[in-house]
Amino acid sequence: MNAPYSPPPGGRDDFDVQGLQFDKALIERLAGNGPRYTSYPSADRFHDGFGEAEYRAAVAENFPAGAARPLSLYLHIPFCDTICYYCGCNKIITKNRAHAEVYLDYLEREIALQAPLFAGRARIEQMHFGGGTPTFLSDAQLARLIGTLRRHFDFAPAAEGEYSIEIDPRKVGPATVARLAELGFNRMSLGVQDFDPAVQRAVNRIQSEEETLAVIEAARAHGFRSISIDLIYGLPLQTQAGFGATLDKVIAARPDRLSVYHYAHLPHLFKTQRQIDEAELPSPSAKLDLLGLAIARLTAAGYVYIGMDHFALPGDELAVAQRAGTLQRNFQGYSTRDDIDLLALGVSGIGKIGASYSQNVRGTDDYYALLDAGRLPLLRGIGLSRDDALRRGLIRELMCQFELDLGRIETQWGIRFADYFAAELERLAQLAADGLIELDPAGGRLRVLPRGRLLVRNVAMAFDRYLQQGQPLRRYSRTL
């Protein structure tokens, strides 16, 4: 099914670029299922014992009166008017725009409940509209929502803030891009996945290169500071030749950032994926060939490997933050800002306040009912223990900086690393034997080696206390 593999630099199934080693045989042996660590503990560890009272207490503790702390906003817009078979997002498929009007009514109610908790105590420095398809909303509806947010919250000036929105190029023209800029958006993320027509038909997402480029050109013309493109490898009917052509077209468009996601085929969790013919999916070996091709092409074109599935141009803020050691990770992926708190609005949104996480209910019926009752629409959450907070910090450093300063951790937390993580050291020893890490407890350093950077989730999993409780990994996607 797949065209013969054209090996990256060196003519082998392993190669080194930018301190990153692609070792296909090692990845095939070690890549399994595991969390993406956009949070620790991961969202499946949240529970309904963390409710509105606990959430309000966390906000009061972390946003005291008298000082305005940085805050990030995430708004979930769940609507799409067509279905993409690969998608695992929380979404509602409809062509009826009236549903969006109702949803906005209730989203404004949630904003009205949340805003007083932060009044005079927070300044919005980041905002992200995700979905679904945020541009399912009309220009007027987007203006209405932004107006509501600005009436309730203090926003950093456009030159200082990061205000982003996910775009479906099939649904947006230059006029809407201009309107988004007027509303204050200065970053956008475009879903592409693959330009190969056969792949697009197989996943029910027909999207031309021309309409995608038109959106990119309009964004640049209207001053968007960062443009990101999403690709997926492992989709049905993908080939080396077809995906290579997509990479060439994307590189020619020169987005500031690129995400190259691994397709996680989990039809037992996501019903829409049952529309995909499994016989048309690339084999695990062929999927790794696609990943190797992407790494080789992107790095040869000057993109910097940030981590996980993210790439950026050397002058992009992500690359700058990585070099400065200030890179962060949250529910939107890698971030340039310090570890600021996140307020999530809308169905299924997950936020972080201090040493806690909380998630809204997933369905609109429950969301509307709780807001009708004057309650925050929370489903579950978790308050972190001291151990959780310690491990969260370690995992975040590994995912962002690929190393740990053990001496600093010991001083910060008042522990002896070798004693506290005795069980973890046994697992780390195996990772060191496999060449993924260099572990020197005496010298106070753990460093992820070039062979281990693509498998950094495996390294992080060694510190995940919850995974040692015997729960199945089937719920998670593969690490590669």
Secondary structure, DSSP 8 states (H G I E B T S, - for coil): --------TTSSSEEEETTEEEEHHHHHHH--B----SSSS-GGG-BTTS-HHHHHHHHHHHS-TT--EEEEEEEEE-EESS--TT--S--EE-S-THHHHHHHHHHHHHHHHHHHHHTTTEEEEEEEEEES-GGGS-HHHHHHHHHHHHHHS-B--TTT-EEEEEE-TTT--HHHHHHHHHTT--EEEEEEE---HHHHHHHT----HHHHHHHHHHHHHTT-SEEEEEEEES-TT--HHHHHHHHHHHHHH--SEEEEEE----TTT-GGGGGS-GGGS--HHHHHHHHHHHHHHHHHTT-EEEETTEEE-TTSHHHHHHHHT--EEETTEEESS-S-EEEEESTT-EEE-SSEEEEE-SSHHHHHHHHHTT---EEEEEE--HHHHHHHHHHHHHHHHSEEEHHHHHHHHT--HHHHTHHHHHHHHHHHHTTSEEEETTTTEEEE-GGGGGGHHHHHHTT-GGGGG---GGGS-B--
